[in-house]
Amino acid sequence: MTSHHPVNGLDDVVHQRVRLGILAVLAESTRADFTFLRDTLDVTDGNLARHLQTLEGAGFVEIEKRFERRRPRTWVRATAAGRDAFAKEIAALEALIRRVQ
């Protein structure tokens, strides 16, 4: 007999701390710029860039690079799939917490 444990609902792409943090920040806004995400999550440029690549590859974020006042600026936006994945991750975490309390 197999039972479905709430931990089985955690998404390996989303569950990592920085990626979960990115989606959490984006759940609170329409978009965020790279510098804001870097500073908020307290990570290096390279570390954030790698996590954004993973989320982009999964279809969870869209990245837009453009120039503003002659300076490059990178904007990140959660896709519908990313918002859905984040909501499912939160639901799985809530189920896990209920189970162990």
C-alpha positions, 0 to 999 in steps of 0.5 A: 500500500502506498500513501501520498505524503505531502512532501511528494507534492514539492516541486524540485525546480521551485523548492530550492530556496533562491528559486522559491524566493524569486517566485515569492517576490514575483507573487507580490508584484507584476515584475521585479528587476534583477538588482532588486531580486539580488539584493532582496534574496542576498545572492550574487549576480551569478547565483541569481542568474543561474537560478533565473535560467533554471526557472526560465527553462521550466517556463516559470519566468520571462526575462526581459533585457532592455536599456533605460537611460543608456543602462542595461536593465533586466526585468523578471516576470512570473508566467502563469505556469510559474504562478501556478507552480508557486501556488502548488508549492505553497499548498504542498508546504501547508499540507506538510505543516498540517501533517506534522503539527 
